[in-house]
């Protein structure tokens, strides 16, 4: 992967995080953390991975809020980034944190079953 793609991904992550934190007023958008951004080599598409706190209903509501704000977020991103093509944004729920917590619980149960502390 090129250094330019790395820089674009990091800039998108930082700017989108800032915009979501300070400017998004949609009540459906709950506590959201942008965990990473992956941009295609042609820089036309960005997959934005989001960590969302809450139950399944809150997660679905937050994703719906993000989807409806996609145009606004993309426009605001365009004001901050100077790119020939502004990437189309796709939001994806990041499950890495949930998987890590589950793995930790499994490891803890295994330790308890073996009698280890």
Helices and strands as residue ranges (DSSP letters): H 3-22, E 32-39, E 45-52, H 56-68, H 70-80, E 88-93, H 96-114
